[in-house]
C-alpha cells in the first residue's frame, strides 16, 4: 500500500506545531511527512502500530518519535469504555532543528536522538507521562513564542534523557518510492497559495496552477492536508493577519485587506472564531512592543 504525503498544518511565527486530538473514532491513515519529525503520544487507548515494516501492539500512553519520509499509521484497538480517543501530536521541521543544532552547541546531543528516529523511536511510559504533563500545560489558544519554544526545548531534553528508549525498525528505508509527481504538485500548490493568498483565490485558480481538475484539487486537500482548500486558505490568511497584528501598527482594516478580506466584519468574525478573541484583543494581548 502506497503511503500518502500528509502536510503538517503550520502556524505563522512558530517553528514547531502541537495538536491535541480527541476523536470518537481513530481512522487508519498510512502516511508520511517529507519535512517534519513527528512525536506521537496515544494517551488513553491501545493500538496497532505500523511504522515502515514494523507492526505491533502498543499499550496506552505510548510515545513514538518518527523521522521524515518514514511511513506510519496507528490503528486504535476498539474499546467500548472509551468515548474519545486522545492523541497528542508534535511536529518540528528537519531543516529548522538542524539549523538550531548547528548554531547552538548545547543542542548537538539531539543528533543521535533524531538519527534513531529514522527507525521509529519508542520511549518509556515514564518519559511519555512526563512529556504529556508538559503538553497538558500548553494552552492551545496561547501564542507566547518564547514560552512555547521553552516548552519544546524542555520536551527535547526529556526525550534525550530516556535510557530505555528503543528503535522499532531493524533497518530504515527512505520514503523515496512515493509518488514523486504528486509530491511536486503539492509543493507547487503550496508555493502558489503562499504567494497569492491575499488575492481572491478560488478552487479553479488552484487547479489551473498545477494543470488539473477542481475535483482533483478537492481530493488532494482531503488526502494530504486533512482539510478543504477553503479551510486551508482561511487559516493561512488569518495566521498572516495575526502575525501582522503583533508585528506592525497597521490599522486592522488595512491588515484585513492585506490578507485577502474585503469585508472587515467578516474578517473580525472569522478571526475570533479561529483565535478565540477579536483582532483588537489579540493585538493588545500579544503586541511585541507592548510597554513593560
FENLINRA-V282616 format. One record per residue. N is the residue number from 1. RES is the residue in one small letter. PHI is phi as a letter, one per 30 degrees, with the letter a starting at -180 (* if undefined). D_LAST is the distance of its C-alpha to the last C-alpha in Angstrom with 1 decimal. Layout:
n=N res=RES phi=PHI d_last=D_LAST
n=N res=RES phi=PHI d_last=D_LAST
This chain:
n=1 res=x phi=* d_last=56.0
n=2 res=x phi=d d_last=53.7
n=3 res=x phi=d d_last=50.0
n=4 res=x phi=c d_last=47.7
n=5 res=x phi=d d_last=44.6
n=6 res=x phi=c d_last=41.6
n=7 res=x phi=d d_last=38.5
n=8 res=x phi=d d_last=35.2
n=9 res=x phi=d d_last=32.7
n=10 res=x phi=c d_last=29.7
n=11 res=x phi=c d_last=26.1
n=12 res=x phi=e d_last=24.5
n=13 res=x phi=j d_last=21.7
n=14 res=x phi=c d_last=23.2
n=15 res=x phi=c d_last=25.7
n=16 res=x phi=b d_last=27.2
n=17 res=x phi=b d_last=28.1
n=18 res=x phi=b d_last=28.7
n=19 res=x phi=b d_last=31.0
n=20 res=x phi=c d_last=32.3
n=21 res=x phi=c d_last=35.7
n=22 res=x phi=b d_last=37.9
n=23 res=x phi=b d_last=41.2
n=24 res=x phi=d d_last=44.6
n=25 res=x phi=b d_last=46.5
n=26 res=x phi=c d_last=45.7
n=27 res=x phi=d d_last=47.4
n=28 res=x phi=d d_last=48.8
n=29 res=x phi=b d_last=47.2
n=30 res=x phi=d d_last=48.5
n=31 res=x phi=b d_last=45.9
n=32 res=x phi=a d_last=44.0
n=33 res=x phi=b d_last=40.9
n=34 res=x phi=c d_last=41.4
n=35 res=x phi=b d_last=38.0
n=36 res=x phi=c d_last=36.1
n=37 res=x phi=d d_last=36.5
n=38 res=x phi=b d_last=36.6
n=39 res=x phi=c d_last=35.9
n=40 res=x phi=c d_last=37.7
n=41 res=x phi=b d_last=37.8
n=42 res=x phi=c d_last=40.5
n=43 res=x phi=d d_last=39.4
n=44 res=x phi=b d_last=42.2
n=45 res=x phi=b d_last=45.3
n=46 res=x phi=d d_last=47.9
n=47 res=x phi=b d_last=48.5
n=48 res=x phi=c d_last=50.9
n=49 res=x phi=c d_last=49.0
n=50 res=x phi=b d_last=50.1
n=51 res=x phi=b d_last=48.6
n=52 res=x phi=h d_last=50.8
n=53 res=x phi=d d_last=54.2
n=54 res=x phi=d d_last=52.9
n=55 res=x phi=b d_last=53.6
n=56 res=x phi=a d_last=53.1
n=57 res=x phi=c d_last=51.8
n=58 res=x phi=b d_last=48.4
n=59 res=x phi=d d_last=47.5
n=60 res=x phi=d d_last=44.5
n=61 res=x phi=i d_last=41.1
n=62 res=x phi=c d_last=42.2
n=63 res=x phi=b d_last=39.7
n=64 res=x phi=b d_last=40.7
n=65 res=x phi=c d_last=39.1
n=66 res=x phi=b d_last=41.0
n=67 res=x phi=d d_last=40.9
n=68 res=x phi=e d_last=41.1
n=69 res=x phi=i d_last=44.6
n=70 res=x phi=c d_last=45.8
n=71 res=x phi=d d_last=47.3
n=72 res=x phi=a d_last=46.5
n=73 res=x phi=a d_last=46.8
n=74 res=x phi=b d_last=46.5
n=75 res=x phi=c d_last=49.0
n=76 res=x phi=d d_last=48.3
n=77 res=x phi=d d_last=51.3
n=78 res=x phi=e d_last=51.9
n=79 res=x phi=b d_last=51.3
n=80 res=x phi=d d_last=52.1
n=81 res=x phi=d d_last=49.7
n=82 res=x phi=c d_last=46.7
n=83 res=x phi=d d_last=45.3
n=84 res=x phi=b d_last=42.4
n=85 res=x phi=d d_last=42.3
n=86 res=x phi=c d_last=38.8
n=87 res=x phi=b d_last=37.6
n=88 res=x phi=c d_last=34.4
n=89 res=x phi=b d_last=34.2
n=90 res=x phi=b d_last=31.9
n=91 res=x phi=c d_last=32.4
n=92 res=x phi=b d_last=31.3
n=93 res=x phi=d d_last=32.8
n=94 res=x phi=d d_last=35.3
n=95 res=x phi=d d_last=34.3
n=96 res=x phi=d d_last=30.6
n=97 res=x phi=d d_last=31.3
n=98 res=x phi=d d_last=33.9
n=99 res=x phi=d d_last=31.5
n=100 res=x phi=d d_last=29.1
n=101 res=x phi=d d_last=32.0
n=102 res=x phi=d d_last=33.1
n=103 res=x phi=d d_last=29.8
n=104 res=x phi=b d_last=28.9
n=105 res=x phi=e d_last=31.8
n=106 res=x phi=d d_last=30.5
n=107 res=x phi=c d_last=31.0
n=108 res=x phi=d d_last=34.5
n=109 res=x phi=d d_last=36.1
n=110 res=x phi=d d_last=35.2
n=111 res=x phi=e d_last=38.0
n=112 res=x phi=d d_last=40.8
n=113 res=x phi=d d_last=39.1
n=114 res=x phi=d d_last=38.9
n=115 res=x phi=d d_last=42.5
n=116 res=x phi=d d_last=43.8
n=117 res=x phi=d d_last=42.0
n=118 res=x phi=d d_last=44.6
n=119 res=x phi=c d_last=47.1
n=120 res=x phi=i d_last=44.9
n=121 res=x phi=c d_last=43.2
n=122 res=x phi=c d_last=43.6
n=123 res=x phi=c d_last=41.4
n=124 res=x phi=d d_last=42.3
n=125 res=x phi=d d_last=41.6
n=126 res=x phi=d d_last=39.5
n=127 res=x phi=d d_last=37.2
n=128 res=x phi=d d_last=37.2
n=129 res=x phi=d d_last=36.2
n=130 res=x phi=d d_last=33.3
n=131 res=x phi=d d_last=32.0
n=132 res=x phi=d d_last=32.6
n=133 res=x phi=d d_last=30.4
n=134 res=x phi=d d_last=27.5
n=135 res=x phi=d d_last=28.1
n=136 res=x phi=e d_last=28.4
n=137 res=x phi=d d_last=24.9
n=138 res=x phi=d d_last=23.5
n=139 res=x phi=d d_last=22.7
n=140 res=x phi=d d_last=24.5
n=141 res=x phi=d d_last=22.4
n=142 res=x phi=d d_last=19.1
n=143 res=x phi=b d_last=17.9
n=144 res=x phi=c d_last=15.2
n=145 res=x phi=e d_last=17.0
n=146 res=x phi=d d_last=16.0
n=147 res=x phi=d d_last=16.9
n=148 res=x phi=d d_last=20.0
n=149 res=x phi=d d_last=21.1
n=150 res=x phi=d d_last=20.8
n=151 res=x phi=d d_last=23.0
n=152 res=x phi=d d_last=25.5
n=153 res=x phi=d d_last=25.8
n=154 res=x phi=d d_last=26.4
n=155 res=x phi=d d_last=29.1
n=156 res=x phi=d d_last=30.7
n=157 res=x phi=d d_last=30.8
n=158 res=x phi=d d_last=32.6
n=159 res=x phi=d d_last=35.1
n=160 res=x phi=d d_last=35.9
n=161 res=x phi=d d_last=36.8
n=162 res=x phi=d d_last=39.3
n=163 res=x phi=d d_last=42.8
n=164 res=x phi=c d_last=44.6
n=165 res=x phi=d d_last=43.5
n=166 res=x phi=b d_last=46.5
n=167 res=x phi=d d_last=47.3
n=168 res=x phi=c d_last=49.3
n=169 res=x phi=c d_last=51.1
n=170 res=x phi=d d_last=54.0
n=171 res=x phi=a d_last=53.2
n=172 res=x phi=c d_last=50.7
n=173 res=x phi=c d_last=51.8
n=174 res=x phi=d d_last=49.4
n=175 res=x phi=d d_last=49.1
n=176 res=x phi=d d_last=50.7
n=177 res=x phi=d d_last=53.5
n=178 res=x phi=d d_last=51.4
n=179 res=x phi=d d_last=52.1
n=180 res=x phi=d d_last=50.8
n=181 res=x phi=d d_last=51.5
n=182 res=x phi=d d_last=49.4
n=183 res=x phi=d d_last=46.5
n=184 res=x phi=d d_last=46.8
n=185 res=x phi=d d_last=46.9
n=186 res=x phi=d d_last=43.7
n=187 res=x phi=d d_last=41.9
n=188 res=x phi=d d_last=43.2
n=189 res=x phi=d d_last=42.2
n=190 res=x phi=d d_last=38.6
n=191 res=x phi=d d_last=38.4
n=192 res=x phi=d d_last=40.0
n=193 res=x phi=d d_last=37.6
n=194 res=x phi=d d_last=34.5
n=195 res=x phi=d d_last=35.8
n=196 res=x phi=b d_last=36.9
n=197 res=x phi=d d_last=34.7
n=198 res=x phi=d d_last=33.7
n=199 res=x phi=d d_last=37.4
n=200 res=x phi=d d_last=39.4
n=201 res=x phi=d d_last=40.7
n=202 res=x phi=b d_last=43.5
n=203 res=x phi=d d_last=45.3
n=204 res=x phi=d d_last=48.1
n=205 res=x phi=d d_last=45.8
n=206 res=x phi=d d_last=44.7
n=207 res=x phi=d d_last=48.4
n=208 res=x phi=d d_last=49.5
n=209 res=x phi=e d_last=46.9
n=210 res=x phi=c d_last=48.7
n=211 res=x phi=h d_last=52.1
n=212 res=x phi=b d_last=52.5
n=213 res=x phi=c d_last=53.0
n=214 res=x phi=d d_last=50.4
n=215 res=x phi=d d_last=51.8
n=216 res=x phi=d d_last=51.2
n=217 res=x phi=d d_last=47.5
n=218 res=x phi=e d_last=47.2
n=219 res=x phi=d d_last=48.7
n=220 res=x phi=d d_last=46.6
n=221 res=x phi=d d_last=43.3
n=222 res=x phi=d d_last=44.7
n=223 res=x phi=d d_last=45.9
n=224 res=x phi=c d_last=43.2
n=225 res=x phi=c d_last=40.0
n=226 res=x phi=h d_last=40.8
n=227 res=x phi=a d_last=39.9
n=228 res=x phi=d d_last=41.3
n=229 res=x phi=e d_last=40.7
n=230 res=x phi=d d_last=39.1
n=231 res=x phi=d d_last=36.7
n=232 res=x phi=d d_last=35.8
n=233 res=x phi=d d_last=35.3
n=234 res=x phi=d d_last=33.2
n=235 res=x phi=d d_last=30.8
n=236 res=x phi=d d_last=30.5
n=237 res=x phi=d d_last=29.7
n=238 res=x phi=d d_last=27.1
n=239 res=x phi=d d_last=25.4
n=240 res=x phi=d d_last=25.4
n=241 res=x phi=d d_last=24.0
n=242 res=x phi=d d_last=21.1
n=243 res=x phi=d d_last=20.3
n=244 res=x phi=d d_last=20.6
n=245 res=x phi=d d_last=18.4
n=246 res=x phi=c d_last=15.3
n=247 res=x phi=c d_last=16.4
n=248 res=x phi=b d_last=17.7
n=249 res=x phi=c d_last=17.5
n=250 res=x phi=d d_last=21.1
n=251 res=x phi=e d_last=22.5
n=252 res=x phi=d d_last=23.1
n=253 res=x phi=d d_last=26.8
n=254 res=x phi=d d_last=26.9
n=255 res=x phi=d d_last=25.2
n=256 res=x phi=e d_last=27.8
n=257 res=x phi=d d_last=30.5
n=258 res=x phi=e d_last=29.3
n=259 res=x phi=c d_last=29.7
n=260 res=x phi=j d_last=33.1
n=261 res=x phi=c d_last=32.7
n=262 res=x phi=c d_last=34.8
n=263 res=x phi=b d_last=34.1
n=264 res=x phi=d d_last=30.5
n=265 res=x phi=d d_last=31.5
n=266 res=x phi=d d_last=32.9
n=267 res=x phi=d d_last=29.7
n=268 res=x phi=e d_last=27.5
n=269 res=x phi=d d_last=30.0
n=270 res=x phi=d d_last=30.3
n=271 res=x phi=d d_last=26.6
n=272 res=x phi=d d_last=26.0
n=273 res=x phi=d d_last=29.1
n=274 res=x phi=d d_last=27.9
n=275 res=x phi=c d_last=24.1
n=276 res=x phi=i d_last=24.3
n=277 res=x phi=a d_last=22.1
n=278 res=x phi=d d_last=22.5
n=279 res=x phi=e d_last=21.1
n=280 res=x phi=d d_last=18.9
n=281 res=x phi=d d_last=17.5
n=282 res=x phi=d d_last=17.2
n=283 res=x phi=d d_last=15.2
n=284 res=x phi=d d_last=12.7
n=285 res=x phi=d d_last=12.5
n=286 res=x phi=c d_last=12.4
n=287 res=x phi=e d_last=11.2
n=288 res=x phi=d d_last=10.6
n=289 res=x phi=c d_last=8.7
n=290 res=x phi=d d_last=6.4
n=291 res=x phi=d d_last=3.8
n=292 res=x phi=b d_last=0.0
